[in-house]
């Protein structure tokens, strides 16, 4: 089986996201890239019930290399993001809060919490386009420029990472950010961090190794 380990990890990632409530039924698609090959979830597949054998392997031109099931309708999106970035994996779901915000007139979530800096800054909302189209893929690629995640208008959220584990982490963080911002809007006027405050966080994180464990 081609990309056996990666297909197993992709299936496990789907179960993790479903267990966290970020994926319901078939609403979402996941992929992982190894060199010139991409393992992607099948269209109509229930993410929490997938097996490695149900994952399809494509090349970067979209040709099926191995698998018995038709790949997700969002293949153009995944391949466009891979071609435009150095991503090793992509997670796209219809998680509730990020999707709800994407269904408003919001154009971006400003940097209201320093954790967003690990995603590259504000979360842009890619303009709406029909799912599965090259138009949608182009909008999302633009929204992801310099970012590890974005929202998709009237659709959902997407996150990428250099590894599958990082892509999953980024998707979970994206939904957390969306939830924080949504709650902030109900409590008052959001206060974004200004450029100076953001730069100070980056300096502090680099100096202290933020997000990594270390011995005393």
CORLIN-V302629 format. One record per pair of residues at least 6 apart in sequence whose C-alpha atoms are under 8 Angstrom apart, sorted by the first residue. I is the first residue (numbers start at 1). J is the second residue. If there is no record, write none. Layout:
<<I & J> <I & J>>
This chain:
<<2 & 57> <2 & 66> <3 & 34> <3 & 39> <3 & 57> <4 & 52> <6 & 32> <6 & 39> <7 & 39> <7 & 52> <7 & 53> <7 & 55> <8 & 51> <8 & 52> <9 & 164> <10 & 30> <10 & 31> <10 & 32> <10 & 52> <10 & 164> <11 & 47> <11 & 48> <11 & 50> <11 & 51> <11 & 52> <13 & 164> <13 & 165> <13 & 168> <14 & 23> <14 & 30> <14 & 47> <14 & 48> <14 & 50> <15 & 47> <15 & 48> <15 & 49> <17 & 23> <17 & 168> <17 & 172> <18 & 24> <18 & 47> <18 & 48> <19 & 48> <21 & 95> <22 & 93> <22 & 94> <22 & 95> <22 & 96> <22 & 172> <22 & 175> <23 & 47> <23 & 93> <23 & 94> <23 & 95> <24 & 46> <24 & 47> <24 & 94> <25 & 45> <25 & 46> <25 & 47> <25 & 48> <26 & 43> <26 & 44> <26 & 45> <26 & 46> <26 & 47> <27 & 46> <27 & 47> <27 & 93> <27 & 94> <28 & 47> <28 & 91> <28 & 92> <28 & 93> <28 & 94> <29 & 40> <29 & 41> <29 & 42> <29 & 47> <29 & 72> <29 & 74> <29 & 91> <29 & 92> <29 & 93> <30 & 40> <30 & 41> <30 & 89> <30 & 90> <30 & 91> <30 & 92> <31 & 38> <31 & 39> <31 & 40> <31 & 41> <31 & 78> <31 & 89> <31 & 90> <31 & 91> <32 & 38> <32 & 39> <32 & 40> <32 & 88> <32 & 89> <32 & 90> <32 & 163> <32 & 164> <33 & 39> <33 & 82> <33 & 87> <33 & 88> <33 & 89> <34 & 88> <36 & 59> <36 & 60> <37 & 57> <37 & 58> <37 & 59> <37 & 60> <38 & 57> <38 & 58> <38 & 59> <38 & 60> <39 & 55> <39 & 56> <39 & 57> <39 & 58> <40 & 55> <40 & 56> <40 & 57> <40 & 58> <40 & 71> <40 & 72> <41 & 47> <41 & 54> <41 & 55> <41 & 56> <41 & 71> <41 & 72> <42 & 54> <42 & 55> <42 & 56> <42 & 69> <42 & 70> <42 & 71> <42 & 72> <43 & 69> <43 & 70> <43 & 71> <43 & 72> <43 & 73> <44 & 72> <53 & 67> <54 & 67> <54 & 68> <54 & 69> <55 & 67> <55 & 69> <55 & 71> <56 & 64> <56 & 65> <56 & 66> <56 & 67> <56 & 68> <56 & 69> <56 & 70> <56 & 71> <57 & 64> <57 & 65> <57 & 66> <57 & 67> <58 & 64> <58 & 65> <58 & 66> <59 & 65> <60 & 79> <60 & 83> <61 & 79> <62 & 75> <62 & 76> <62 & 79> <73 & 131> <73 & 132> <74 & 131> <74 & 132> <74 & 133> <75 & 132> <76 & 132> <76 & 133> <76 & 134> <76 & 137> <77 & 132> <77 & 133> <77 & 134> <77 & 136> <77 & 137> <77 & 138> <77 & 140> <78 & 90> <78 & 137> <80 & 137> <80 & 138> <80 & 141> <81 & 87> <81 & 137> <81 & 140> <81 & 141> <82 & 88> <84 & 141> <86 & 162> <87 & 160> <87 & 161> <87 & 162> <87 & 163> <88 & 160> <88 & 161> <88 & 162> <88 & 163> <88 & 164> <89 & 160> <89 & 161> <89 & 162> <89 & 163> <89 & 164> <89 & 167> <90 & 158> <90 & 159> <90 & 160> <90 & 161> <90 & 164> <90 & 167> <91 & 158> <91 & 159> <91 & 160> <91 & 167> <91 & 168> <91 & 171> <92 & 156> <92 & 157> <92 & 158> <92 & 159> <92 & 171> <93 & 156> <93 & 157> <93 & 158> <94 & 155> <94 & 156> <94 & 157> <95 & 156> <95 & 157> <95 & 175> <97 & 175> <97 & 178> <97 & 179> <97 & 182> <98 & 151> <98 & 156> <98 & 157> <98 & 174> <98 & 175> <98 & 178> <98 & 179> <99 & 151> <99 & 152> <99 & 153> <99 & 154> <99 & 155> <99 & 156> <99 & 157> <100 & 154> <101 & 178> <101 & 182> <102 & 125> <102 & 151> <102 & 152> <102 & 153> <102 & 154> <102 & 155> <102 & 156> <103 & 153> <103 & 154> <103 & 155> <104 & 153> <104 & 154> <106 & 125> <107 & 124> <107 & 125> <107 & 126> <108 & 122> <108 & 123> <108 & 124> <108 & 125> <109 & 122> <109 & 123> <109 & 124> <109 & 178> <109 & 181> <110 & 121> <110 & 122> <110 & 123> <110 & 192> <111 & 117> <111 & 121> <111 & 122> <111 & 123> <111 & 192> <111 & 193> <112 & 181> <112 & 190> <112 & 191> <112 & 192> <112 & 193> <113 & 177> <113 & 192> <113 & 193> <114 & 193> <114 & 198> <114 & 201> <116 & 122> <116 & 177> <117 & 198> <117 & 202> <118 & 148> <119 & 147> <119 & 148> <119 & 149> <119 & 170> <120 & 146> <120 & 147> <120 & 148> <121 & 147> <123 & 147> <123 & 149> <123 & 150> <123 & 151> <124 & 143> <124 & 144> <124 & 150> <124 & 151> <125 & 143> <125 & 150> <125 & 151> <125 & 152> <125 & 153> <126 & 139> <126 & 140> <126 & 142> <126 & 143> <126 & 150> <126 & 151> <126 & 152> <126 & 153> <127 & 136> <127 & 139> <127 & 140> <127 & 152> <127 & 153> <128 & 136> <128 & 139> <128 & 152> <128 & 153> <128 & 154> <128 & 155> <129 & 135> <129 & 136> <129 & 139> <130 & 136> <140 & 150> <140 & 152> <143 & 150> <144 & 150> <148 & 159> <148 & 160> <148 & 161> <148 & 170> <149 & 157> <149 & 158> <149 & 159> <149 & 160> <149 & 170> <149 & 171> <149 & 174> <150 & 157> <150 & 158> <150 & 159> <150 & 174> <151 & 157> <151 & 158> <152 & 158> <157 & 171> <157 & 174> <158 & 171> <159 & 167> <159 & 168> <159 & 170> <159 & 171> <159 & 174> <160 & 166> <160 & 167> <160 & 168> <160 & 170> <160 & 171> <161 & 167> <161 & 168> <161 & 170> <181 & 190> <184 & 190> <204 & 210>>
